[in-house]
Amino acid sequence: MKKILSLTMALTMLGTALTGCGSKDAATKTPAENTQQEQSQTEKALALINTFATGDTDTARSLLADGYIQHNLAYGTGADAFIGSVEYLASADVITTVNNIRAFEDGDKVFLQTIYNFAGAGEQVAFDIFRFDENGKIAEHWDNLAALAEPNPSGHTQTDGTIDVTDLDKTEENRELVKNFLYDVMQGNNLDKTPDYFDGDNYIQNNTGIADGVSGLNAALGALAEQGISMVYDDVHMVLAQGDFVLAVSEGTFGGAPTSYYDLWRVENGKIAEHWDVMETIADQSTWQNQNGKF
């Protein structure tokens, strides 16, 4: 592989010399920059999160835009803050692990579902969203994280299920379906339409506390209501899609606490067939390490 990369770089340099190109070329770029020219956005996003495990600050730096915007409120904004996090994890006694489960791409954004264990602090399930700028650099990041839990009442974990993306030709149709579902059902505007979004009671649930089926969802919501706990979706900030998978980022409250909802749905034959999610309480603003906001 090294021989192939070396040959490629040599040919590129020769071609540049012959044409007399005056722009920054392969001869003046780092090996990481040359590799990135051939990487997809998804590959770059995966390479970035992997630097948490490898401690490779050079790769992290080369992937990030100078004005990198961070929406994880526990970290500072900017490329330097991200590099600082990579350095900190690399210095820890316990190695950080990164296990990506699903990866999707929608326009200038990549969205990932991953299991992290940061320096042995415990496994967490996360959804990450990365926005790329016009230069192919990672310019902005949003996420939601929650502790890895035991299987739910139907025996499913937070990351179970298919990882294969299908129905690419139905991406926009599926995005629109989920947008309508959020308005009608999750925001409570037309609850009578709920049955229209499902194939009977066929619904695979990967939420940690809810059983399969629309019946399982109704039972869980009913149990919450008996405890005086409400789950409210006020605003939808993003709906990203690739093929049969659609991720929605919403803001609301859970039991009165400000909450960020990341919901991933899989659509099959025009019906919502499966669901994964990560809910995260939004930290009090007095604790924020950046002022970009959660969304």
Buried (B, 14 or more C-beta within 10 A) or exposed (E): EEEEEEEEBEEBBEEBEEEEEEEEBBBEBEEBEBBBEEBEBBBBBBBBBBBBBBBBBEBBBBBBBEEBBBBBBEBBBBBEBBBBBBEBBBEEEEBBBBEBBBBBBBEBBBBBBBBBBBBEEEBBBBBBBBBBBEEBBBBBBBBBBBEBEEEBBBEBBBBBBBEEBEBEEBBEEBBBBBBBBBBBBBBEEEEEEBEBBBBEEBBBBBBBEBBBBBEBBEBBBEEBEEEEEEBBBEEBEBBBBBBBBBBBBBBBBBEEEBBBBBBBBBBBEEBBBBBBBBBBEBBEEEEBBBEBEBE
